[in-house]
């Protein structure tokens, strides 16, 4: 397969090198396709996928896990051309596959690898690999100043693909954030699942960040310039808030705020659920107090 891909790539590159005065866009497409085939010819599909821009959140799934069909139970109902997509991931795809089908197979292979990835990262070895990325803060840091550059973890809002994009969970403020990069923001949340970050803290309880004060991971590589930018952004937001919002009801805004509820395999985490019930009771009392103050202000 490698020799045929290399020869096919060489023939395409030879065609591209010929001078043409028109159809530059078609030449760009041919060059992109040639580079894609060249990458497949010189390395494995998984290595090519992980090295592509925008896929930095993913870790490498071990081949033994992919080849164990028990780990892939039910995925044949989620992915079209499942067998061919699996062969593409494991570099066993036949050479006589048509180019048009190969393009669609690449999309299905990305979907299949993402769903396998969601199952892999909740295993012991998968958690260890994602833990290394978490310690390096590969997923970014919390933008809130009081979180003191706490590293984030990717999480999905649903386990069903094509519904919600990936979010970033902060273990300190227990809130969700959208990735800064649009490449990362377009990743499907089902490729990480709803369980991963909370299972990681359950398996490694020493990693649970404190609610106040510096944490071990956050303080290991703090960026003082980032702190300055965060403080300036907070001041700018406060200035904007002071200039407007006279007709906005604070109580109504608080009521509309959705609370993220961490779950492991669909079940809410006990300690967090207990804490959230207390926090919501405090919030409800504060909302009632705000509504009373706003009603008194309107009467006066």
C-alpha positions in Angstrom: 0.0 0.0 0.0 2.8 2.4 0.9 4.6 1.9 -2.5 1.4 2.5 -4.5 0.6 5.6 -2.5 4.1 6.9 -3.0 4.0 6.3 -6.8 0.5 7.8 -7.1 1.7 10.9 -5.1 4.8 11.3 -7.3 2.6 11.2 -10.4 0.3 13.9 -9.0 3.2 16.1 -8.0 4.7 15.7 -11.5 1.4 16.9 -13.0 1.4 19.9 -10.7 4.9 20.9 -11.7 3.8 21.5 -15.3 3.2 25.1 -16.1 -0.5 26.2 -16.3 -1.7 29.8 -16.6 -5.2 29.1 -15.4 -7.1 27.0 -12.9 -4.9 27.8 -9.9 -7.5 26.7 -7.5 -7.6 23.2 -9.0 -3.8 23.1 -8.7 -4.1 24.0 -5.0 -6.5 21.2 -4.5 -4.3 18.7 -6.3 -1.3 19.8 -4.2 -3.2 19.4 -1.0 -4.4 16.0 -2.0 -0.8 15.1 -3.0 0.6 16.2 0.4 -2.2 14.2 2.1 -1.3 11.1 0.2 2.4 11.7 0.8 1.8 11.9 4.6 -0.2 8.6 4.5 2.6 7.0 2.5 5.3 8.0 5.0 3.5 7.6 8.3 0.4 6.0 9.8 -3.0 7.6 9.6 -3.2 8.2 13.4 0.2 9.9 13.4 -1.0 12.1 10.5 -4.2 12.9 12.3 -2.6 13.8 15.6 0.0 16.1 13.8 -2.7 18.0 11.9 -3.5 21.5 13.1 -6.6 21.7 15.4 -6.2 18.1 16.8 -3.9 19.0 19.7 -6.6 18.1 22.2 -6.5 14.4 21.1 -4.1 11.8 22.5 -2.9 8.7 20.7 -5.1 5.7 21.1 -3.1 2.5 21.3 -3.5 0.1 18.4 -4.3 -2.9 20.7 -7.3 -1.0 22.0 -8.6 -0.2 18.5 -8.1 -3.8 17.2 -10.1 -5.2 20.2 -13.6 -5.3 18.7 -15.2 -5.5 22.1 -14.0 -1.9 22.7 -15.8 -0.8 19.5 -19.2 -2.3 20.3 -22.1 -0.3 18.8 -19.9 2.1 16.8 -20.9 0.3 13.5 -24.3 1.9 14.0 -22.8 5.4 14.4 -20.4 5.4 11.5 -21.1 4.9 7.8 -18.7 2.7 5.9 -17.6 1.4 9.3 -15.3 -1.4 8.1 -13.5 0.7 5.5 -13.1 3.6 8.0 -11.6 1.2 10.5 -9.2 -0.2 7.9 -8.1 3.4 7.1 -7.4 4.1 10.7 -5.4 0.9 11.1 -3.6 1.4 7.7 -5.2 -1.7 6.2 -7.3 0.0 3.5 -7.1 -1.6 0.0 -5.3 0.4 -2.7 -8.1 0.0 -5.2 -10.5 2.3 -3.3 -11.7 5.1 -5.5 -10.5 8.6 -4.8 -14.1 9.9 -4.3 -14.8 7.2 -1.7 -11.4 7.9 -0.1 -12.4 11.5 0.6 -15.6 10.5 2.3 -13.8 7.7 4.2 -11.5 10.3 5.7 -14.5 12.1 7.2 -15.9 8.8 8.6 -12.4 7.8 9.9 -12.2 11.1 11.9 -15.6 10.4 13.4 -14.7 6.8 14.2 -11.4 7.8 15.8 -13.1 10.5 17.8 -15.7 8.1 19.2 -13.0 5.5 20.0 -11.0 8.3 21.6 -13.9 9.1 24.0 -13.8 5.5 25.1 -10.1 5.3 25.4 -9.5 8.3 27.6 -11.7 6.8 30.4 -9.5 3.7 30.6 -6.5 3.6 33.0 -3.9 4.1 30.2 -6.0 6.7 28.5 -6.4 8.7 31.7 -2.6 8.6 32.2 -2.0 10.0 28.7 -4.5 12.8 29.2 -3.1 13.5 32.7 0.3 14.3 31.0 -1.4 16.8 28.7 -3.3 18.3 31.6 -0.1 18.9 33.6 1.4 20.7 30.6 -1.8 22.8 30.3 -2.3 21.7 26.7 -6.0 22.5 26.9 -5.5 26.0 28.1 -6.0 27.8 31.4 -9.0 29.3 33.1 -9.5 33.0 32.2 -10.8 33.9 35.7 -8.3 35.8 37.7 -9.2 34.1 41.0 -8.6 30.7 39.5 -4.9 31.6 39.2 -4.2 30.1 35.8 -5.9 26.7 36.6 -5.4 24.2 33.7 -8.6 23.2 31.9 -9.9 19.8 30.8 -12.0 19.1 27.7 -15.5 17.8 28.2 -18.6 17.2 26.0 -22.1 18.3 26.9 -23.4 15.1 25.3 -22.1 11.7 24.2 -24.0 11.9 20.9 -21.9 13.2 17.9 -22.9 16.2 15.8 -24.8 17.9 18.6 -22.5 20.0 20.8 -18.9 21.2 20.4 -16.2 20.5 23.0 -16.0 22.7 26.1 -13.3 23.3 28.7 -13.9 22.5 32.3 -12.2 24.3 35.2 -12.0 22.2 38.3 -11.6 25.2 40.5 -14.6 27.4 39.6 -16.5 24.3 38.2 -17.5 26.3 35.1 -17.3 25.7 31.4 -15.5 27.8 28.7 -15.2 27.7 25.0 -11.8 27.1 23.4 -10.0 30.3 22.2 -9.1 28.8 18.9 -11.8 28.3 16.3 -10.1 25.1 15.2 -10.5 23.7 18.7 -14.0 25.1 19.0 -15.2 23.1 16.0 -14.2 19.8 17.6 -17.2 17.6 18.5 -17.8 17.2 22.2 -18.7 13.6 21.8 -15.0 12.9 21.1 -14.3 13.5 24.8 -17.6 12.5 26.4 -19.3 13.8 29.5 -17.4 11.6 31.9 -13.7 12.2 31.3 -12.7 15.2 33.5 -14.7 14.1 36.5 -13.4 10.5 36.3 -9.9 11.9 36.2 -10.4 13.8 39.4 -12.0 10.7 40.9 -9.1 8.5 40.0 -6.5 11.1 41.0 -8.1 12.9 44.0 -4.8 14.8 44.7 -5.4 16.7 41.5 -8.6 18.3 42.7 -7.7 22.0 42.9 -8.4 24.0 46.0 -11.2 26.6 45.9 -8.8 29.3 47.1 -5.0 29.8 47.0 -2.5 28.5 44.4 -2.7 24.9 43.3 0.4 22.8 42.5 -0.3 22.5 38.8 -1.5 26.1 38.3 1.6 27.5 40.1 4.1 25.3 38.3 4.2 27.5 35.2 2.3 30.7 35.9 2.4 33.4 33.3 2.6 36.8 34.9 1.9 38.5 31.7 -1.3 36.5 31.3 -2.3 37.7 34.8 -1.8 41.2 33.7 -3.9 40.7 30.6 -6.7 39.1 32.6 -6.7 42.0 35.1 -6.9 44.5 32.2 -9.8 42.6 30.6 -11.7 42.5 33.9 -11.3 46.2 34.3 -12.4 46.9 30.8 -15.5 44.7 31.3 -16.3 46.5 34.6 -16.1 49.9 32.8 -18.4 48.7 30.1 -20.8 47.3 32.6 -20.8 50.7 34.5 -21.7 52.5 31.3 -24.9 50.6 30.6 -27.4 48.0 31.8 -29.7 50.4 33.7 -32.8 48.6 32.4 -31.5 45.0 33.0 -32.9 43.0 35.9 -30.1 41.3 37.8 -32.5 38.8 39.2 -33.9 37.8 35.8 -30.3 37.3 34.5 -29.4 35.1 37.4 -32.5 33.0 36.9 -31.6 32.3 33.3 -28.1 31.1 34.1 -27.7 27.4 33.5 -25.7 25.4 36.0 -23.3 22.8 34.7 -23.7 19.5 36.5 -20.7 17.1 36.4 -21.7 13.5 35.7 -19.9 10.2 35.5 -21.6 7.7 33.1 -24.8 9.7 33.5 -24.8 9.9 37.3 -24.2 13.1 39.1 -21.1 13.1 41.3 -22.3 12.9 44.9 -20.0 15.4 46.7 -20.4 17.9 43.9 -24.2 17.4 43.8 -24.4 18.0 47.6 -22.3 21.2 47.2 -24.4 22.4 44.3 -27.6 21.9 46.2 -26.2 24.2 48.9 -25.0 26.7 46.4 -28.3 26.8 44.6 -30.1 27.4 47.9 -27.8 30.4 48.6 -28.4 31.6 45.0 -32.1 31.4 45.4 -32.0 33.4 48.6 -29.8 36.0 46.9 -32.2 36.2 43.9 -35.2 36.7 46.2 -33.3 39.5 47.9 -32.5 41.2 44.6 -36.1 40.9 43.5 -37.2 42.6 46.7 -34.7 45.4 46.3 -35.6 46.0 42.6 -39.4 46.1 43.5 -38.7 48.7 46.2 -36.6 50.7 43.8 -39.4 50.8 41.2 -41.9 51.9 43.9 -39.6 54.8 44.9 
